[in-house]
Amino acid sequence: MIFEGLTGFKEENGMVFPGLSLTARDNENNVIINYDDLFLDYSESGLSVTDFHSRVSASFILNMSELKNPLHCELTIWDKKSDAKITAKADLLAE
C-alpha cells in the first residue's frame, strides 16, 4: 500500500511523527501479520515532512498457499502529536 501527499499531521521543525500499524487476517480469522508500529524508530527523531508528503508505504510478502482467501488487511497511519489518522482496508485474493 502506498500513500502519497498525506497532509494534516502536526509539524515540528520540519518533522512529523507518524505511526503505522498493519494487520492482516485470513478468511478463518487467523492473524497473519500484526505490527503495532512499523514507524517506531521515528517516535523521537521524527520523519522529514518532505519525505512524508512524498510517499508512505508498507509492503509484505506472504506464502499464499498457506492462507484461506481472502486476506483482510488494515493499515493505519496516525500522528503521534495530534489526532490525525488515516485507515485503509483491502481484501487480497491469491490465485
BAKOL-195994 format. One record per residue (C-alpha): residue number from 1; z, y, x; residue in one letter. Coordinates in nm, 3 decimals, always signed. Each point is the difference from the previous one (the first is absolute). Example, Ala and Ser with C-alpha at 12.3 -4.5 7.8 and 13.67 -1.06 7.14 Angstrom:
2
{pos:1 up:+0.780 north:-0.450 east:+1.230 code:A};
{pos:2 up:-0.066 north:+0.344 east:+0.137 code:S};
END
This chain:
95
{pos:1 up:+0.000 north:+0.000 east:+0.000 code:M};
{pos:2 up:-0.098 north:+0.339 east:+0.134 code:I};
{pos:3 up:+0.125 north:+0.337 east:-0.123 code:F};
{pos:4 up:-0.168 north:+0.321 east:+0.110 code:E};
{pos:5 up:+0.096 north:+0.361 east:-0.066 code:G};
{pos:6 up:+0.360 north:-0.060 east:-0.106 code:L};
{pos:7 up:+0.183 north:+0.327 east:-0.061 code:T};
{pos:8 up:+0.326 north:+0.108 east:-0.160 code:G};
{pos:9 up:+0.230 north:-0.142 east:+0.265 code:F};
{pos:10 up:+0.258 north:+0.235 east:+0.151 code:K};
{pos:11 up:-0.112 north:+0.134 east:+0.337 code:E};
{pos:12 up:+0.240 north:+0.086 east:+0.284 code:E};
{pos:13 up:-0.147 north:+0.148 east:+0.320 code:N};
{pos:14 up:-0.340 north:-0.160 east:-0.063 code:G};
{pos:15 up:+0.149 north:-0.340 east:-0.076 code:M};
{pos:16 up:+0.055 north:-0.210 east:-0.314 code:V};
{pos:17 up:+0.243 north:-0.290 east:-0.037 code:F};
{pos:18 up:-0.165 north:-0.272 east:-0.209 code:P};
{pos:19 up:+0.109 north:-0.349 east:-0.090 code:G};
{pos:20 up:-0.239 north:-0.280 east:-0.097 code:L};
{pos:21 up:+0.102 north:-0.316 east:-0.182 code:S};
{pos:22 up:-0.231 north:-0.294 east:-0.070 code:L};
{pos:23 up:+0.068 north:-0.298 east:-0.225 code:T};
{pos:24 up:-0.234 north:-0.283 east:-0.097 code:A};
{pos:25 up:+0.070 north:-0.290 east:-0.236 code:R};
{pos:26 up:-0.225 north:-0.286 east:-0.100 code:D};
{pos:27 up:-0.062 north:-0.103 east:-0.361 code:N};
{pos:28 up:+0.308 north:-0.227 east:+0.008 code:E};
{pos:29 up:+0.213 north:+0.304 east:+0.099 code:N};
{pos:30 up:+0.056 north:-0.127 east:+0.355 code:N};
{pos:31 up:+0.060 north:+0.290 east:+0.239 code:V};
{pos:32 up:-0.273 north:-0.012 east:+0.264 code:I};
{pos:33 up:+0.056 north:+0.341 east:+0.161 code:I};
{pos:34 up:+0.308 north:+0.223 east:-0.021 code:N};
{pos:35 up:+0.031 north:+0.301 east:+0.228 code:Y};
{pos:36 up:+0.263 north:+0.258 east:-0.097 code:D};
{pos:37 up:-0.132 north:+0.268 east:+0.237 code:D};
{pos:38 up:-0.298 north:-0.042 east:+0.228 code:L};
{pos:39 up:+0.053 north:+0.362 east:+0.116 code:F};
{pos:40 up:+0.360 north:-0.048 east:+0.110 code:L};
{pos:41 up:-0.093 north:+0.126 east:+0.349 code:D};
{pos:42 up:-0.085 north:+0.342 east:-0.150 code:Y};
{pos:43 up:+0.340 north:+0.047 east:-0.168 code:S};
{pos:44 up:+0.130 north:+0.229 east:+0.275 code:E};
{pos:45 up:-0.310 north:+0.110 east:+0.192 code:S};
{pos:46 up:-0.229 north:+0.055 east:-0.297 code:G};
{pos:47 up:-0.376 north:-0.028 east:-0.015 code:L};
{pos:48 up:-0.248 north:+0.281 east:+0.066 code:S};
{pos:49 up:-0.106 north:+0.171 east:-0.324 code:V};
{pos:50 up:-0.361 north:-0.009 east:+0.123 code:T};
{pos:51 up:+0.012 north:-0.377 east:+0.060 code:D};
{pos:52 up:+0.177 north:-0.058 east:-0.332 code:F};
{pos:53 up:-0.256 north:+0.205 east:-0.197 code:H};
{pos:54 up:-0.286 north:-0.170 east:+0.183 code:S};
{pos:55 up:+0.087 north:-0.362 east:-0.081 code:R};
{pos:56 up:+0.288 north:-0.227 east:-0.093 code:V};
{pos:57 up:-0.069 north:-0.371 east:-0.018 code:S};
{pos:58 up:+0.152 north:-0.344 east:-0.022 code:A};
{pos:59 up:-0.185 north:-0.320 east:+0.078 code:S};
{pos:60 up:+0.088 north:-0.367 east:+0.011 code:F};
{pos:61 up:-0.162 north:-0.340 east:+0.054 code:I};
{pos:62 up:+0.094 north:-0.303 east:-0.205 code:L};
{pos:63 up:-0.097 north:-0.365 east:-0.018 code:N};
{pos:64 up:-0.114 north:+0.010 east:-0.362 code:M};
{pos:65 up:-0.020 north:-0.380 east:-0.026 code:S};
{pos:66 up:+0.380 north:-0.004 east:-0.031 code:E};
{pos:67 up:+0.012 north:+0.253 east:-0.286 code:L};
{pos:68 up:-0.034 north:-0.024 east:-0.374 code:K};
{pos:69 up:-0.249 north:+0.263 east:-0.125 code:N};
{pos:70 up:+0.029 north:+0.285 east:-0.057 code:P};
{pos:71 up:+0.209 north:+0.168 east:+0.269 code:L};
{pos:72 up:+0.191 north:+0.294 east:-0.154 code:H};
{pos:73 up:+0.043 north:+0.280 east:+0.256 code:C};
{pos:74 up:+0.206 north:+0.317 east:-0.028 code:E};
{pos:75 up:+0.008 north:+0.273 east:+0.263 code:L};
{pos:76 up:+0.221 north:+0.309 east:-0.018 code:T};
{pos:77 up:-0.014 north:+0.299 east:+0.235 code:I};
{pos:78 up:+0.298 north:+0.231 east:-0.040 code:W};
{pos:79 up:+0.135 north:+0.315 east:+0.161 code:D};
{pos:80 up:+0.337 north:-0.043 east:+0.171 code:K};
{pos:81 up:+0.062 north:+0.376 east:-0.031 code:K};
{pos:82 up:-0.089 north:+0.051 east:-0.370 code:S};
{pos:83 up:-0.068 north:-0.188 east:-0.324 code:D};
{pos:84 up:-0.377 north:-0.027 east:+0.061 code:A};
{pos:85 up:-0.153 north:-0.348 east:-0.016 code:K};
{pos:86 up:-0.315 north:-0.188 east:-0.094 code:I};
{pos:87 up:-0.024 north:-0.362 east:-0.110 code:T};
{pos:88 up:-0.312 north:-0.216 east:-0.013 code:A};
{pos:89 up:-0.034 north:-0.347 east:-0.150 code:K};
{pos:90 up:-0.288 north:-0.244 east:+0.039 code:A};
{pos:91 up:-0.071 north:-0.362 east:-0.080 code:D};
{pos:92 up:-0.197 north:-0.190 east:+0.265 code:L};
{pos:93 up:-0.195 north:-0.319 east:-0.062 code:L};
{pos:94 up:-0.090 north:-0.261 east:+0.261 code:A};
{pos:95 up:-0.331 north:-0.178 east:-0.044 code:E};
END
